[in-house]
């Protein structure tokens, strides 16, 4: 009996032992696809690297990952926190190691014009109508070019007057052209100039130098920087050309305004050349430029002048600060004192960009 009990116990013990070993072997076999180590891919600090990491995991032939992939959907669909959490648990990594989520960047907010002010544009404008004839009263760069061709002295550079009409008429008669004293395209070409110059010389528009992210101060900096690029440019009445070509006072201001995306109503380079109009007066009367006191002047403000004893605007300049103005007043664009004793008095001041 004792021997029988011993045998039964031995048999039970043996069966239990075999069952335990069998279970252990089954558990091991079910995880044969696991990697030998749990180190996993390298640490990732950017979103792009994390997406590459997810791709790398998917490309590995591991059953658990494939199961997750099958449940979660396509490769693009599983680049989210749901999959990353599974992958992190699988590799025994923290979510920080697997994926560092970037906060959505908010574009910097730039200057926004208040109601009633000019809102800067970010697309360069275009001016047409540059094929105008040169006749009495017309001004600008085309007239200036004709004056230089005939060797006229620069008393009124850019202004089509009787002396230029006489020279043109004589030239036309000598070259078998219609004797009119007016320069048309035919006469222009006979003088040796190009059709491109005829159409484009009076239509220049400065490129935009700002973007939507620019602050007020950055816009003013570009405004003044553009003005300084005109230093030394000859004074030509009715002109609003490129640096070095020729401008008058309002022509300079107009091109600087264009460079910061401001297009004043009713003013453009062709209008500036073909009408006997003081555009400085139109700028003064523009309600979108806001009047300020002289003591409030800041760099980038416009300063308007009158002749002593009159109350009519005849000139405009751009305030630089420290009692200085950049302007086309005499023979060229230059930096001059704010106050011009004896010749011009300040009529008023206006702000272009709101505080």
C-alpha positions as a Markdown table, in Angstrom:
| # | Residue | x | y | z |
|---|---|---|---|---|
| 1 | Unk | 0.0 | 0.0 | 0.0 |
| 2 | Unk | 2.8 | 2.3 | 0.9 |
| 3 | Unk | 4.6 | 1.5 | -2.4 |
| 4 | Unk | 1.3 | 2.1 | -4.3 |
| 5 | Unk | 0.8 | 5.5 | -2.7 |
| 6 | Unk | 4.4 | 6.4 | -3.5 |
| 7 | Unk | 3.9 | 5.4 | -7.2 |
| 8 | Unk | 0.7 | 7.4 | -7.5 |
| 9 | Unk | 2.4 | 10.5 | -6.0 |
| 10 | Unk | 5.3 | 10.1 | -8.3 |
| 11 | Unk | 3.0 | 9.8 | -11.3 |
| 12 | Unk | 1.0 | 12.9 | -10.3 |
| 13 | Unk | 4.2 | 14.8 | -9.7 |
| 14 | Unk | 5.5 | 13.8 | -13.1 |
| 15 | Unk | 2.3 | 14.9 | -14.8 |
| 16 | Unk | 2.3 | 18.3 | -13.1 |
| 17 | Unk | 6.0 | 18.8 | -14.0 |
| 18 | Unk | 5.3 | 17.9 | -17.7 |
| 19 | Unk | 2.3 | 20.2 | -17.8 |
| 20 | Unk | 4.3 | 23.1 | -16.4 |
| 21 | Unk | 7.2 | 22.6 | -18.8 |
| 22 | Unk | 4.7 | 22.3 | -21.7 |
| 23 | Unk | 3.0 | 25.6 | -20.8 |
| 24 | Unk | 6.3 | 27.4 | -20.5 |
| 25 | Unk | 7.4 | 26.1 | -24.0 |
| 26 | Unk | 4.1 | 27.3 | -25.5 |
| 27 | Unk | 4.5 | 30.7 | -24.0 |
| 28 | Unk | 8.0 | 31.1 | -25.5 |
| 29 | Unk | 7.0 | 29.8 | -28.9 |
| 30 | Unk | 4.1 | 32.4 | -29.1 |
| 31 | Unk | 6.6 | 35.3 | -28.8 |
| 32 | Unk | 9.4 | 34.0 | -31.0 |
| 33 | Unk | 8.8 | 37.0 | -33.3 |
| 34 | Unk | 9.8 | 39.4 | -30.5 |
| 35 | Unk | 13.2 | 41.1 | -30.9 |
| 36 | Unk | 16.0 | 39.8 | -28.7 |
| 37 | Unk | 16.3 | 43.2 | -27.1 |
| 38 | Unk | 13.9 | 46.0 | -26.3 |
| 39 | Unk | 16.2 | 48.8 | -27.3 |
| 40 | Unk | 14.2 | 49.6 | -30.4 |
| 41 | Unk | 14.9 | 52.5 | -32.8 |
| 42 | Unk | 17.0 | 55.5 | -31.8 |
| 43 | Unk | 15.6 | 58.5 | -29.9 |
| 44 | Unk | 13.5 | 60.9 | -32.1 |
| 45 | Unk | 13.2 | 64.6 | -31.4 |
| 46 | Unk | 11.3 | 65.9 | -34.4 |
| 47 | Unk | 7.9 | 65.1 | -35.9 |
| 48 | Unk | 9.6 | 64.1 | -39.2 |
| 49 | Unk | 11.9 | 61.7 | -37.5 |
| 50 | Unk | 8.9 | 60.2 | -35.5 |
| 51 | Unk | 7.1 | 59.6 | -38.7 |
| 52 | Unk | 10.2 | 57.9 | -40.2 |
| 53 | Unk | 10.3 | 55.9 | -36.9 |
| 54 | Unk | 6.7 | 54.7 | -37.4 |
| 55 | Unk | 7.6 | 53.7 | -41.0 |
| 56 | Unk | 10.6 | 51.8 | -39.7 |
| 57 | Unk | 8.5 | 49.9 | -37.2 |
| 58 | Unk | 5.9 | 49.0 | -39.9 |
| 59 | Unk | 8.6 | 47.7 | -42.2 |
| 60 | Unk | 9.8 | 45.2 | -39.5 |
| 61 | Unk | 8.3 | 41.7 | -39.8 |
| 62 | Unk | 6.9 | 41.5 | -36.3 |
| 63 | Unk | 3.6 | 39.9 | -35.9 |
| 64 | Unk | 2.3 | 42.1 | -33.1 |
| 65 | Unk | 3.1 | 45.3 | -35.1 |
| 66 | Unk | 1.4 | 43.7 | -38.2 |
| 67 | Unk | -1.6 | 43.0 | -36.2 |
| 68 | Unk | -1.8 | 46.6 | -35.0 |
| 69 | Unk | -1.3 | 47.8 | -38.6 |
| 70 | Unk | -4.1 | 45.6 | -39.8 |
| 71 | Unk | -6.4 | 47.0 | -37.2 |
| 72 | Unk | -5.4 | 50.6 | -37.5 |
| 73 | Unk | -5.5 | 50.9 | -41.3 |
| 74 | Unk | -3.1 | 52.3 | -43.9 |
| 75 | Unk | 0.5 | 53.6 | -43.1 |
| 76 | Unk | -0.7 | 57.2 | -43.3 |
| 77 | Unk | -3.6 | 56.5 | -41.0 |
| 78 | Unk | -1.5 | 55.0 | -38.2 |
| 79 | Unk | 0.8 | 58.0 | -37.8 |
| 80 | Unk | -1.2 | 59.1 | -34.8 |
| 81 | Unk | -1.1 | 58.7 | -31.1 |
| 82 | Unk | -3.1 | 55.5 | -31.2 |
| 83 | Unk | -0.4 | 53.6 | -33.1 |
| 84 | Unk | 2.5 | 55.4 | -31.4 |
| 85 | Unk | 1.2 | 54.2 | -28.0 |
| 86 | Unk | 1.1 | 50.6 | -29.1 |
| 87 | Unk | 4.6 | 50.9 | -30.6 |
| 88 | Unk | 5.9 | 52.6 | -27.4 |
| 89 | Unk | 4.5 | 49.8 | -25.2 |
| 90 | Unk | 5.9 | 47.2 | -27.6 |
| 91 | Unk | 9.4 | 48.6 | -27.5 |
| 92 | Unk | 9.3 | 49.6 | -23.8 |
| 93 | Unk | 9.9 | 53.2 | -24.7 |
| 94 | Unk | 8.2 | 56.4 | -23.4 |
| 95 | Unk | 5.9 | 58.4 | -25.6 |
| 96 | Unk | 8.4 | 61.3 | -25.3 |
| 97 | Unk | 11.1 | 59.1 | -26.9 |
| 98 | Unk | 8.8 | 57.9 | -29.6 |
| 99 | Unk | 7.2 | 61.2 | -30.6 |
| 100 | Unk | 7.6 | 64.8 | -29.7 |
| 101 | Unk | 4.5 | 66.6 | -30.8 |
| 102 | Unk | 5.1 | 70.2 | -32.1 |
| 103 | Unk | 2.8 | 72.9 | -31.2 |
| 104 | Unk | 1.1 | 74.4 | -34.2 |
| 105 | Unk | 3.0 | 77.5 | -35.2 |
| 106 | Unk | 0.9 | 80.7 | -35.5 |
| 107 | Unk | 2.2 | 83.0 | -38.2 |
| 108 | Unk | 3.5 | 86.3 | -36.8 |
| 109 | Unk | 0.8 | 88.9 | -36.9 |
| 110 | Unk | 2.0 | 92.0 | -38.8 |
| 111 | Unk | 0.6 | 95.5 | -39.2 |
| 112 | Unk | -3.1 | 95.8 | -39.9 |
| 113 | Unk | -4.4 | 99.3 | -40.9 |
| 114 | Unk | -7.2 | 100.7 | -38.9 |
| 115 | Unk | -10.4 | 101.7 | -40.7 |
| 116 | Unk | -9.9 | 104.8 | -42.7 |
| 117 | Unk | -6.2 | 104.2 | -43.4 |
| 118 | Unk | -4.5 | 102.7 | -46.4 |
| 119 | Unk | -4.1 | 98.9 | -46.0 |
| 120 | Unk | -0.7 | 97.8 | -47.5 |
| 121 | Unk | -0.9 | 95.6 | -50.6 |
| 122 | Unk | 1.5 | 92.7 | -51.2 |
| 123 | Unk | 1.2 | 92.4 | -55.0 |
| 124 | Unk | 3.0 | 94.9 | -57.2 |
| 125 | Unk | 0.8 | 97.2 | -59.2 |
| 126 | Unk | 1.0 | 98.0 | -62.8 |
| 127 | Unk | 0.5 | 101.4 | -64.6 |
| 128 | Unk | -0.7 | 101.6 | -68.3 |
| 129 | Unk | -1.0 | 104.5 | -70.6 |
| 130 | Unk | 2.7 | 105.3 | -71.0 |
| 131 | Unk | 2.4 | 105.8 | -74.8 |
| 132 | Unk | 1.3 | 109.4 | -74.4 |
| 133 | Unk | 2.5 | 112.1 | -76.8 |
| 134 | Unk | 4.8 | 114.9 | -75.8 |
| 135 | Unk | 3.2 | 118.3 | -76.1 |
| 136 | Unk | 3.0 | 121.6 | -74.4 |
| 137 | Unk | 2.4 | 121.2 | -70.6 |
| 138 | Unk | 3.4 | 117.5 | -70.4 |
| 139 | Unk | 6.2 | 116.7 | -67.9 |
| 140 | Unk | 8.3 | 113.7 | -66.8 |
| 141 | Unk | 11.1 | 111.4 | -67.9 |
| 142 | Unk | 10.2 | 111.3 | -71.7 |
| 143 | Unk | 10.3 | 115.1 | -71.9 |
| 144 | Unk | 13.5 | 115.1 | -69.9 |
| 145 | Unk | 15.0 | 112.6 | -72.4 |
| 146 | Unk | 13.9 | 114.8 | -75.4 |
| 147 | Unk | 15.4 | 117.9 | -73.7 |
| 148 | Unk | 18.7 | 116.3 | -73.2 |
| 149 | Unk | 18.7 | 115.1 | -76.9 |
| 150 | Unk | 18.4 | 118.7 | -78.1 |
| 151 | Unk | 20.9 | 119.9 | -75.6 |
| 152 | Unk | 18.5 | 122.3 | -73.8 |
| 153 | Unk | 19.8 | 123.8 | -70.6 |
| 154 | Unk | 18.1 | 122.5 | -67.4 |
| 155 | Unk | 16.1 | 125.5 | -66.2 |
| 156 | Unk | 12.9 | 123.5 | -66.3 |
| 157 | Unk | 14.0 | 119.9 | -66.6 |
| 158 | Unk | 11.1 | 117.7 | -67.6 |
| 159 | Unk | 8.6 | 120.4 | -68.6 |
| 160 | Unk | 7.5 | 120.6 | -72.2 |
| 161 | Unk | 7.7 | 124.4 | -73.1 |
| 162 | Unk | 8.0 | 126.6 | -76.2 |
| 163 | Unk | 11.7 | 126.1 | -76.5 |
| 164 | Unk | 11.3 | 122.3 | -76.8 |
| 165 | Unk | 8.4 | 122.7 | -79.2 |
| 166 | Unk | 10.6 | 124.8 | -81.5 |
| 167 | Unk | 13.4 | 122.2 | -81.4 |
| 168 | Unk | 11.0 | 119.4 | -82.2 |
| 169 | Unk | 9.4 | 121.2 | -85.1 |
| 170 | Unk | 12.8 | 122.0 | -86.7 |
| 171 | Unk | 13.9 | 118.3 | -86.3 |
| 172 | Unk | 10.6 | 117.1 | -87.9 |
| 173 | Unk | 11.0 | 119.4 | -90.9 |
| 174 | Unk | 14.6 | 118.4 | -91.4 |
| 175 | Unk | 13.7 | 114.7 | -91.3 |
| 176 | Unk | 10.6 | 114.8 | -93.5 |
| 177 | Unk | 8.1 | 114.3 | -90.7 |
| 178 | Unk | 4.9 | 116.0 | -90.1 |
| 179 | Unk | 5.7 | 119.5 | -88.8 |
| 180 | Unk | 3.8 | 119.7 | -85.5 |
| 181 | Unk | 6.2 | 120.5 | -82.7 |
| 182 | Unk | 4.6 | 117.5 | -80.9 |
| 183 | Unk | 6.6 | 114.3 | -80.3 |
| 184 | Unk | 4.7 | 111.2 | -81.4 |
| 185 | Unk | 6.1 | 107.6 | -81.7 |
| 186 | Unk | 7.3 | 108.3 | -85.2 |
| 187 | Unk | 9.3 | 111.3 | -84.1 |
| 188 | Unk | 10.5 | 109.5 | -81.0 |
| 189 | Unk | 11.9 | 106.6 | -83.1 |
| 190 | Unk | 13.5 | 109.1 | -85.5 |
| 191 | Unk | 15.4 | 110.6 | -82.6 |
| 192 | Unk | 17.0 | 107.2 | -82.0 |
| 193 | Unk | 14.9 | 106.1 | -79.0 |
| 194 | Unk | 13.2 | 102.7 | -78.6 |
| 195 | Unk | 9.5 | 101.9 | -78.6 |
| 196 | Unk | 10.0 | 100.2 | -75.3 |
| 197 | Unk | 11.2 | 103.5 | -73.8 |
| 198 | Unk | 8.2 | 105.2 | -75.3 |
| 199 | Unk | 5.7 | 102.9 | -73.7 |
| 200 | Unk | 7.4 | 102.2 | -70.3 |
| 201 | Unk | 9.6 | 105.2 | -69.3 |
| 202 | Unk | 6.8 | 106.9 | -67.5 |
| 203 | Unk | 5.1 | 103.9 | -65.9 |
| 204 | Unk | 7.6 | 102.6 | -63.3 |
| 205 | Unk | 6.2 | 101.2 | -60.1 |
| 206 | Unk | 8.6 | 100.2 | -57.2 |
| 207 | Unk | 8.6 | 96.6 | -56.2 |
| 208 | Unk | 6.9 | 95.7 | -52.9 |
| 209 | Unk | 9.5 | 95.4 | -50.1 |
| 210 | Unk | 7.2 | 94.1 | -47.3 |
| 211 | Unk | 5.3 | 91.0 | -46.3 |
| 212 | Unk | 2.1 | 90.4 | -44.2 |
| 213 | Unk | 4.3 | 89.6 | -41.2 |
| 214 | Unk | 5.9 | 93.1 | -41.1 |
| 215 | Unk | 5.3 | 95.3 | -38.1 |
| 216 | Unk | 4.7 | 99.0 | -38.3 |
| 217 | Unk | 8.3 | 99.7 | -37.5 |
| 218 | Unk | 9.6 | 97.3 | -40.1 |
| 219 | Unk | 7.3 | 98.9 | -42.7 |
| 220 | Unk | 8.6 | 102.4 | -41.9 |
| 221 | Unk | 12.2 | 101.1 | -42.0 |
| 222 | Unk | 11.6 | 99.9 | -45.6 |
| 223 | Unk | 9.9 | 103.1 | -46.5 |
| 224 | Unk | 12.9 | 105.2 | -45.4 |
| 225 | Unk | 15.4 | 102.7 | -46.9 |
| 226 | Unk | 13.7 | 103.0 | -50.3 |
| 227 | Unk | 13.8 | 106.8 | -50.0 |
| 228 | Unk | 17.6 | 106.7 | -49.3 |
| 229 | Unk | 18.1 | 104.7 | -52.5 |
| 230 | Unk | 17.1 | 107.8 | -54.4 |
| 231 | Unk | 19.8 | 110.0 | -52.9 |
| 232 | Unk | 21.5 | 111.9 | -55.8 |
| 233 | Unk | 18.7 | 111.1 | -58.3 |
| 234 | Unk | 18.2 | 114.3 | -60.5 |
| 235 | Unk | 15.2 | 116.5 | -59.9 |
| 236 | Unk | 12.9 | 116.2 | -62.9 |
| 237 | Unk | 9.5 | 117.9 | -62.7 |
| 238 | Unk | 6.6 | 115.5 | -63.2 |
| 239 | Unk | 8.8 | 112.4 | -63.0 |
| 240 | Unk | 8.5 | 109.3 | -60.8 |
| 241 | Unk | 11.1 | 107.0 | -62.1 |
| 242 | Unk | 13.7 | 104.5 | -60.9 |
| 243 | Unk | 16.6 | 105.6 | -58.6 |
| 244 | Unk | 19.0 | 107.5 | -60.7 |
| 245 | Unk | 16.5 | 108.3 | -63.5 |
| 246 | Unk | 14.6 | 111.3 | -62.1 |
| 247 | Unk | 11.9 | 112.3 | -59.7 |
| 248 | Unk | 10.3 | 115.4 | -58.3 |
| 249 | Unk | 9.1 | 115.8 | -54.7 |
| 250 | Unk | 5.8 | 113.9 | -54.9 |
| 251 | Unk | 7.2 | 111.4 | -57.5 |
| 252 | Unk | 9.8 | 110.4 | -54.8 |
| 253 | Unk | 7.1 | 110.0 | -52.2 |
| 254 | Unk | 4.9 | 108.0 | -54.6 |
| 255 | Unk | 7.6 | 105.4 | -55.4 |
| 256 | Unk | 8.4 | 105.0 | -51.7 |
| 257 | Unk | 4.8 | 104.5 | -50.9 |
| 258 | Unk | 4.6 | 101.8 | -53.7 |
| 259 | Unk | 7.5 | 100.0 | -52.0 |
| 260 | Unk | 5.4 | 99.5 | -48.9 |
| 261 | Unk | 2.3 | 98.5 | -50.8 |
| 262 | Unk | 0.4 | 101.8 | -50.5 |
| 263 | Unk | -1.3 | 103.0 | -53.7 |
| 264 | Unk | -2.8 | 106.5 | -53.2 |
| 265 | Unk | -6.1 | 107.1 | -54.8 |
| 266 | Unk | -6.1 | 109.1 | -58.0 |
| 267 | Unk | -2.3 | 109.3 | -58.3 |
| 268 | Unk | 0.0 | 107.3 | -60.6 |
| 269 | Unk | 3.2 | 108.0 | -62.6 |
| 270 | Unk | 1.4 | 108.6 | -65.9 |
| 271 | Unk | -1.2 | 111.0 | -64.3 |
| 272 | Unk | 1.8 | 112.6 | -62.6 |
| 273 | Unk | 3.4 | 113.4 | -65.9 |
| 274 | Unk | 0.5 | 114.3 | -68.1 |
| 275 | Unk | -1.6 | 116.7 | -65.9 |
| 276 | Unk | -0.5 | 120.1 | -64.6 |
| 277 | Unk | -1.3 | 119.0 | -61.1 |
| 278 | Unk | 0.6 | 119.3 | -57.9 |
| 279 | Unk | 0.3 | 115.8 | -56.5 |
| 280 | Unk | 1.7 | 117.0 | -53.2 |
| 281 | Unk | -1.7 | 118.8 | -52.9 |
| 282 | Unk | -3.6 | 115.6 | -53.7 |
| 283 | Unk | -1.6 | 113.8 | -51.0 |
| 284 | Unk | -2.3 | 116.6 | -48.5 |
| 285 | Unk | -6.0 | 116.3 | -49.3 |
| 286 | Unk | -6.1 | 112.5 | -49.1 |
| 287 | Unk | -8.2 | 111.6 | -46.0 |
| 288 | Unk | -6.4 | 108.2 | -45.7 |
| 289 | Unk | -3.2 | 110.1 | -44.7 |
| 290 | Unk | -3.9 | 111.4 | -41.2 |
| 291 | Unk | -3.0 | 114.9 | -40.1 |
| 292 | Unk | -0.7 | 115.3 | -37.1 |
| 293 | Unk | 1.0 | 118.2 | -35.4 |
| 294 | Unk | 4.7 | 119.1 | -36.1 |
| 295 | Unk | 5.6 | 118.2 | -32.5 |
| 296 | Unk | 4.2 | 114.7 | -33.2 |
| 297 | Unk | 6.5 | 114.0 | -36.1 |
| 298 | Unk | 8.0 | 110.5 | -36.4 |
| 299 | Unk | 10.3 | 109.0 | -39.0 |
| 300 | Unk | 8.2 | 108.1 | -42.1 |
| 301 | Unk | 5.7 | 110.9 | -41.7 |
| 302 | Unk | 5.1 | 113.3 | -44.6 |
| 303 | Unk | 5.9 | 117.0 | -44.3 |
| 304 | Unk | 4.1 | 119.5 | -46.6 |
| 305 | Unk | 5.4 | 122.9 | -47.4 |
| 306 | Unk | 4.0 | 126.2 | -48.8 |
| 307 | Unk | 5.7 | 129.4 | -50.1 |
| 308 | Unk | 5.9 | 132.1 | -47.5 |
| 309 | Unk | 2.9 | 134.4 | -47.6 |
| 310 | Unk | 0.7 | 131.8 | -49.3 |
| 311 | Unk | -1.5 | 129.0 | -48.0 |
| 312 | Unk | -1.1 | 126.5 | -50.9 |
| 313 | Unk | 0.8 | 123.3 | -50.7 |
| 314 | Unk | 3.7 | 123.3 | -53.2 |
| 315 | Unk | 6.1 | 120.6 | -51.9 |
| 316 | Unk | 6.3 | 117.4 | -49.8 |
| 317 | Unk | 9.2 | 115.5 | -48.2 |
| 318 | Unk | 9.7 | 112.5 | -45.9 |
| 319 | Unk | 10.7 | 113.0 | -42.3 |
| 320 | Unk | 13.8 | 111.0 | -41.3 |
| 321 | Unk | 14.0 | 112.1 | -37.6 |
| 322 | Unk | 16.5 | 114.4 | -35.9 |
| 323 | Unk | 15.1 | 117.5 | -37.7 |
| 324 | Unk | 15.9 | 116.1 | -41.2 |
| 325 | Unk | 13.8 | 115.5 | -44.3 |
| 326 | Unk | 14.7 | 113.5 | -47.4 |
| 327 | Unk | 13.2 | 115.2 | -50.5 |
| 328 | Unk | 13.6 | 116.2 | -54.1 |
| 329 | Unk | 13.5 | 120.0 | -53.8 |
| 330 | Unk | 16.3 | 121.6 | -55.8 |
| 331 | Unk | 18.5 | 119.8 | -58.3 |
| 332 | Unk | 18.5 | 116.3 | -56.8 |
| 333 | Unk | 17.2 | 114.1 | -54.0 |
| 334 | Unk | 19.0 | 115.0 | -50.8 |
| 335 | Unk | 18.7 | 115.2 | -47.0 |
| 336 | Unk | 17.9 | 118.7 | -45.8 |
| 337 | Unk | 16.8 | 120.4 | -42.6 |
| 338 | Unk | 13.1 | 120.2 | -41.7 |
| 339 | Unk | 12.9 | 124.1 | -41.5 |
| 340 | Unk | 13.8 | 126.0 | -44.7 |
| 341 | Unk | 14.0 | 129.6 | -43.6 |
| 342 | Unk | 13.0 | 132.2 | -46.2 |
| 343 | Unk | 11.9 | 129.8 | -49.0 |
| 344 | Unk | 9.4 | 127.3 | -47.7 |
| 345 | Unk | 7.3 | 127.2 | -44.6 |
| 346 | Unk | 5.7 | 124.0 | -43.1 |
| 347 | Unk | 2.1 | 123.8 | -44.1 |
| 348 | Unk | 1.3 | 120.7 | -42.2 |
| 349 | Unk | 2.3 | 117.1 | -41.5 |
| 350 | Unk | 0.6 | 113.7 | -42.1 |
| 351 | Unk | 1.0 | 110.1 | -41.0 |
| 352 | Unk | 1.1 | 107.3 | -43.5 |
| 353 | Unk | 1.1 | 104.2 | -41.2 |
| 354 | Unk | -1.0 | 104.2 | -38.1 |
| 355 | Unk | 0.6 | 103.8 | -34.7 |
